[in-house]
Amino acid sequence: MQEYGKILLLFTFGGLFVASFLLLSNFLGVKRFTREKHLPYECGIDSSPNLLNRFSVKFYLVAILFILFDVEVVFLYPWAILYKDFVLRGDGLFMLLEMLVFLSTLVVGLVYIYGKRALDW
């Protein structure tokens, strides 16, 4: 329990430190309101008055594909780390075949989206 008390004390002092400096800057800081400060920041580009511009469907399709293949990499890391243990247990060939089935499914999906020309800009 004593170890957790030290951690609680650390978080308490950290929270008080952050809260006190936020309050001090809010009360003591100089406030100058200008028109530019209230405009949304868009990487230095002036925002257009029409905020309902439509994006192409290909933009969303590429974003979804990026997430799909990003998740694939997340599944590959633990498998790669544990593969040595699987080989030592005698399950190395089975786990290799399982990963090949997973990767072949993703390759079939990649060939499909390439055939649909989803990756063309």
RASUL-V500209 format. One record per residue. RES is the residue in one letter. SS is DSSP state (alpha for helix, beta for strand, coil for the rest). OMEGA is omega in degrees with one decimal (* if undefined). Layout:
# RASUL-V500209
res/ss/omega
RES/SS/OMEGA
RES/SS/OMEGA
This chain:
# RASUL-V500209
res/ss/omega
M/coil/-177.2
Q/alpha/178.2
E/alpha/-180.0
Y/alpha/176.9
G/alpha/178.4
K/alpha/178.4
I/alpha/177.5
L/alpha/178.0
L/alpha/178.1
L/alpha/178.9
F/alpha/178.9
T/alpha/178.6
F/alpha/177.2
G/alpha/178.6
G/alpha/177.5
L/alpha/178.4
F/alpha/-179.2
V/alpha/-178.8
A/alpha/-178.8
S/alpha/179.7
F/alpha/175.2
L/alpha/178.6
L/alpha/178.5
L/alpha/-180.0
S/alpha/178.8
N/alpha/-177.3
F/alpha/-174.6
L/alpha/-176.2
G/coil/178.0
V/coil/-178.6
K/coil/175.7
R/coil/-179.0
F/coil/176.9
T/coil/179.7
R/coil/-177.7
E/alpha/-179.3
K/alpha/-178.1
H/alpha/175.8
L/coil/176.6
P/coil/-179.6
Y/coil/-178.5
E/coil/176.1
C/coil/176.3
G/coil/-179.5
I/coil/176.6
D/coil/-179.1
S/coil/179.6
S/coil/-179.8
P/coil/178.7
N/coil/-177.7
L/coil/-178.0
L/coil/177.7
N/coil/-178.8
R/coil/174.2
F/coil/176.6
S/coil/178.4
V/alpha/179.9
K/alpha/176.6
F/alpha/-179.7
Y/alpha/179.4
L/alpha/177.9
V/alpha/178.1
A/alpha/178.9
I/alpha/178.2
L/alpha/177.1
F/alpha/179.3
I/alpha/179.9
L/alpha/-177.0
F/alpha/173.1
D/alpha/177.5
V/alpha/176.9
E/alpha/179.9
V/alpha/178.0
V/alpha/177.1
F/alpha/-177.8
L/alpha/-177.1
Y/alpha/-179.8
P/alpha/178.5
W/alpha/-179.0
A/alpha/-179.7
I/alpha/-176.2
L/alpha/-175.8
Y/alpha/179.2
K/alpha/177.5
D/alpha/177.6
F/alpha/178.7
V/alpha/180.0
L/alpha/177.6
R/alpha/-178.8
G/coil/-179.4
D/coil/-174.2
G/alpha/-178.4
L/alpha/178.8
F/alpha/-178.8
M/alpha/175.9
L/alpha/178.0
L/alpha/176.8
E/alpha/180.0
M/alpha/176.8
L/alpha/175.4
V/alpha/178.5
F/alpha/-179.2
L/alpha/178.5
S/alpha/174.9
T/alpha/178.5
L/alpha/178.0
V/alpha/176.2
V/alpha/176.2
G/alpha/178.5
L/alpha/177.5
V/alpha/179.0
Y/alpha/-178.6
I/alpha/174.9
Y/alpha/177.3
G/alpha/177.1
K/coil/179.3
R/coil/179.9
A/coil/-178.0
L/coil/177.9
D/coil/177.1
W/coil/*
